[in-house]
Amino acid sequence: MKHSQFPFRSLSLTSAIVSQLAGGPLVGVFLGKWVDSQFSTSPLFLILGIFLGVGAGTYGTIHLVRAYTGDD
């Protein structure tokens, strides 16, 4: 099975990877800023949220690519 025969499958994988790698840190930033505003702990939870978001996005991307390649 050639990947050129299924361009939409490759496009959907690419967009899923980009959304996970960008979405995780963005959610972490927004949640971290919100928690910081609630407890006046700026920038503690912002930094923690960024790290957790990057970790979650990376983990989700690895899991997605493994499922796509059948390497689960």
DALIN-V168317 format. One record per helix or strand of 2 or more residues. SS is the DSSP state (hx for helix, st for strand). FROM is the first residue (numbers start at 0). LEN is the number of residues. If there is no record, write none. Layout:
BEGIN
SS,FROM,LEN
SS,FROM,LEN
END
This chain:
BEGIN
hx,2,3
hx,6,33
hx,43,26
END
